[in-house]
């Protein structure tokens, strides 16, 4: 939920891994406008009927409780807002921070000032409360949402896109409920279905901008409203990242340094380029891991301050490459030639070995011939055997669905493939 990287450059965001929520054992804290009679109280609510009775029919508080229960929340602690301004919300948030059993906090306010208050109060919380998550709902277009996330800039706060119709904060409430239904904190929100809410239509380009800006995008997919990618608003400048890299310099030894990976490192070329340049200037060895599926004009400035390129070659046959990845390999191979001829980077070619996709001898011969005929400056080739360690996690994310079927190749099989490439004169590991 912390990552702000896009899951692949050419993803169409169709959310094949849609996931429905279960029942929650966590407690949601809600600060919202309620009826006059319910102010200055702390309510523990376990049903929508109870919410209507205590908070008032049709109020923001009652309607957000409805959304929370519909999406799997079991217990809601509501602190009504005495006045719909920062003072009123501040008092309500203080009340929620006094409850140690709350896992996630949510509010009906779409005000950036209130969102900042929530951030500050969570970060200032005691040991028992400061690690909870706050969920807020933004307003405006993509640019406005990204700007709001930048202002919050906190690893404990999630900002969602606005709900189209319904009470303010409904999208945030649905996401908050989805969080407390997670049995495993390592399972991301990606694909979580949100009930009882609708959102504006967003293009793939919009979704990319939202993710890059630290906004959790929600999208209608296959007739259901679902989270595209759950992220926090925390963003980091290249300078801040460099400070962390430099702070660990003593641990690098003589052959260590910075490796920028992903996702896809070159999905964020400005950030990656600025970070590698700072490390370069400081004498820290830099490496970039990439699939190479970006225009050369994007790649070249980054590689100007890169020592090592870890370059993925998944298949030499373009048609098969397209079948497995969604695009051909022409750009990838052309970029590898550019790197070899136009940069001083050390090139390490890496090939996953995935039976039966690319483990045939002819594929490895094709790779060896290409590298030889194009005179690629390849310092070594790494063959990476497929493993199925992610199967358990896939089942959690997509229960009941059939996943990709492969197997881990034997050591003998991988060694035979290595010998093919060694026959072309390469160092192969």
N, C-alpha and C positions, 0 to 999 in steps of 0.2 A: 504493500500500500504506500510505501515511501518513494518508490522509483518514479522518476519523471521522464523515463525514456520510452519511446514508442516501440511496440513489439514488432519491429521490422519496417523497413522504409516503404515497401510497396504493399503494405497491408490495406485491404479494402474496408476493414472494420465492419464485417458482417456478423461478427459474434457467433461463430459456430458453437462455441462453448457456453451456451446459455445455461444458467444455474438457478434453480428455484430455492428460495429460502426455507429453512425449517423453523423449529420453535427455539426461542431464546431462553437462556438462563441468566443473561446479563440484564442490568438495569439501565434504562435510558433516563437522562435528566432533561427536562423540557422547560425552557423559559419562554412564555408566550402570553399574549393578551387574552384575558378571560373575562367573565362577567364581573360586575362591580362587587357582588357579594362574595366572590372567591379571592379577593385580593388579600395580601399579607398572610397567606396560609401556605403550608407545604403539604401537598396531597400525594399519597401513594395510590395509584390507580392500576387496576388489573383488567378492566373491561371498558369498551366504548360506552356502554350504558352508564357505568360509574362516572366516566368522563363528562358526559352530558349532564348528569345530575349535579356534579360538583363544580364544573367549570362553565356551564351554560350552553344551551343548544345553539349551534351555529357559530360559536366563538372560535377564534384561531386555535386556542388551546385544545378544545374538544375535537376539532377537525384534524389537527395534527396527531392527536391520540389515535383517532380512527386510522390514519395512514400508518402509524407506528404498529398498531395491533395487526392490521391487514398484512404487514410485511414481516410478521413473526415476533415482534416485541412481546415480552411477557409481563414485565413490570415497568411502569413509568412513574417517576417522581416529578411532579409538576410544581414549579414555583411561579405563580401568576405575576405578571408585570403590572405594577401599580400605576405607572404612567408610561406611555409609549415614547420615551426619550432615553437618552443614555443613562440618566440617573435611575430611571425605573428598571431598565434592563440590567444595569450594574448591580442593583440590589438583588434582583432575581438570580443572577449568576452567582453572587456571593452565597445566596441560600443553597444553591446546588453544589457549590464547592465545599460546603459544610457536610455534605452527604458522602461518606467514604465508599459506599457500595455502588456508586454510579460508574459505569464503564464508558458511556458516550454521552455527550451533551449536545443538544440541538436547540435552535431558537427559530421563532417565526420572523425575526427581523432580517431585512435585506440591506440594512445600513452597514456601510464599511466601518463606521465608528463603533457600532455594537460588535461587529466581528473582531475588531481590534481589542475590545474589552475582553471578549471571551478568550482570545489568545493570551492576553496579559495575565488574566486570572488563572488560567490553566498552568502557565509557566511559573507563576508565583506560588502555586499550590504546595501543600505539604507533601512529604514523601508518599503518603497513601493516596494522594489525589492528582499529583502533577503529571502522571503518565496516561491519564484519560485522553480521549480524542474528542475534539469539538467539530461539529458539522454545521456549515452555514450554506445558505443559498444566495447566489449572486443575482445580479440583474443587468440588463443591457445586452449589447452585442458581444461578439467574440473578443474584440479588442478591449471593451470595458471589463469583461470578466477576467481577462488576463491581467489587466492593470490592477483589479481588485485583489487577485491572488498575489501579485507582486507586493502589494502593500501589506498583506497579512504575513507572508513569507515565514511560515512556521511548520515544523515537522509534525505538530500535534493538531493542526487544523486542516480540514477538508472543505473546499469550496465547490459546490455543485452548480450546474447550469440552472436557470430559472424554470419553474413549473409553468406550463401553459394552462392558465385557468386554475381554479382551486385556490385554497388558502396559501398565503405566502409561507414559504418554508416547507411545503409539502415534499418537494424533491429531496431536500436535506433530511427530512424526517424518514423518508423511505430508505435513503442510504444509511442513516444511523441505525435503523432496524436491521438492515442487511448486515451491518458490522457485528451487532450483538448476537446474530444467529450463527456466526462462524464458529465451528467447533475447534478448528485449528487456526491459530493466529497467522500461520504461514500461508494459508490459502488466501489469495488475493480476491478482491471484489469483482474482478473481470468477469463479465457475463451474468452478474447477479440480476435477476428479474425484479423490477420494482412495480408493485401493484398499486392501483388507485391513483396514479399520477400520469400526466402526459407532459411532453416537452416539445419545444420548437424543433423543426427539421434542421439538421446540421449536415453539411457536406463532408466528404473525406478531408478536404482542406481545412474546414472549420475544426474538425476533430483534432487534426494534427496541431493546429495553433493552440487549441485549448490544452492539450497535453503538454506541449512545450511551455505553455504559460503557467502550469501548475494548477489547472482546473480539472476536476473530475467530470468527464463528459458522459452524458446519458443520451441514449438514442433509441428510436423506435426500430426494432429489428424483428422481422417475421411476425408482426402483429403484437409484439410484446415490448414494453419499455425496459431497457436493460442498461447497466453500467458498461461502458466501453473499457475503461481502465480506471481503477481506483488509485488516486495519488493524493499526496498532501500538497499544500501550497508552498512548501519549502523549495526554494530555488537557490542556486549558488553561483556566484560570479567566478570567472576564471581565477581572479586574484585570491578569493577565499579558498578555492580548491587547491591552488598552489601553496597557500600557507599550510594546509594540512599535509600535502605531499612533502614539502620541505621540512616540516616538523618530524617526519619519520625518516629523514635522510640517514641517520646513524644506522638504521636497520638494513639498508640496501646492500651494504658490503661493497665489494669492488665490481660486481657484475649485476647489480640490481638497478632499479629505477622505476619510472612511471610507465604503466601500460594502460591505455585508454581502450575500453572494450564496450560492450553493450548487452543486449540490443545491437545497434549499429553505431559505432563511434562517429561516423561521418554523416549521420542523420542530424548532427548538431555541429556543423563544420566551424562556425564562428567560435563557439565555446572551446571545442577541441583544439582548434588552431591557436587560440590565445593561450590555452593551458600549456600546450607543448612548447610554444615559444618562450614562455616564462621559465619552464624547466630547462629548456635548451640554454637560455642565457645564464642560468644558475649552474650549469654543468651537470645536470641530472639527465641520465640516459632516458630517452623517450621511445616508446613503442606504441604503435596503433594497430589494433585488430580490426580487420574489415573484410566484408564479402566482395568489395570492389564494385558494387552495383550502383554507383553514383557517377555523374558526369565528371570528366577529368578536370574541368574548371573548378569543381568543388573540392576535389581531392588534392590538386597540386599545391595550393597555398598551405594546407595542413602538413604535407610531407616536407615542406621546406625546413621545418624544425623537428623532423622525426628521424631517429636513428635506425629503427627497426620496423619493418612492416610484416605483420603476421597476416598472410593473405590466403583466404579460403578458396579452394577450387573444389566444387562439389561434384561436377560431372563434366566430361569433355564433349559429350554429344549435346548439342543445343536443344534438340527436340526433347530429349529425356530430361535435361535441365529444366526446361519449361514445364514439363509434366509434373516434376517434383517440387518446384519452387515458385512457379507462376510466371517466370520470365526466362528468356534465353540467356546464353552465356557470352554473347558477342562483346558486349560492353565490358564484362569482367576480364576477358582475355586481352582485349585492347588496352585496358588500363594497366594490366600487368606488364605489357610491353612498354608502356609509357614510364612506369616506375623504374624499370630496368635501364631505360635509355636516357631518361631525363632527370634522374635523381641519384644521389649517392647512398640511398637507404640500403641497409642490409635486408634482403628478402628471404623470408621463411615461408614456404608454401605449405599449407596444411590441408589435408584431405580426410574427411570423415570416411570411414569404411562401414557402409551400411548395406548388409545383404537384404534383399537381392538388387538393390538400387544401383550401386556403383562399384561392386566388388569384383567385377569380371576383369580378366587379364587384359582384354582389349582396351578397356578404359584407362588402365594404368600405362599401357604402351602408348596410347594417344597422348597422355600427359607427358610422358618422357620425350616423345617426338616433338611435341610443341615446345617444351622448354629448351630442347637442344636446337631445333631449327630456328627458333626466334632468338637464340643466344641469351636467354634470360639469366641474369646474375642471381642465381638461386643458391644461397649458402647451405641450405638443407631443406629437406622435405619431411614433414611429420605426418604419419598415417595414424589417425585417431579412431580406434575401434568403437563402434556403436555400443552403447549400454542402455539398459532399460530401467535405470534407477528412478526415472521420472514417472513410471507407470502408476505407482500408488498415488502420486499427486494428481495425475491426469484423471484418475478415477474419482478423486474428490471434486475436481473441477467440473467434470462432465460425467456424472454417474449414469451408468446404464448405456453409455455410448461405446461404439467400437473404435479403439484407437489405432494408431499406426502399428503395423505388425512387422517386426524384424527380429533379429537375434544378435547376440554378441559373437562376432567371428572368433574362431579359435586362434591361439597364438601362432600355430603352424600356418593357418590361412593368411594371417597378416604378414608373417615373415616371408611367405612366398611372394606376396605383392610388393613388399619392400625390395626383394631381390630383383624384381622386374625393373624397378627404378634405379637400383644400384647398377644394373647393366648399362644404363645410360650415363654412368659416371657421377651420379649424385650421392651426397651424404643423406642417408635416409634413417630416420628414427621412428 
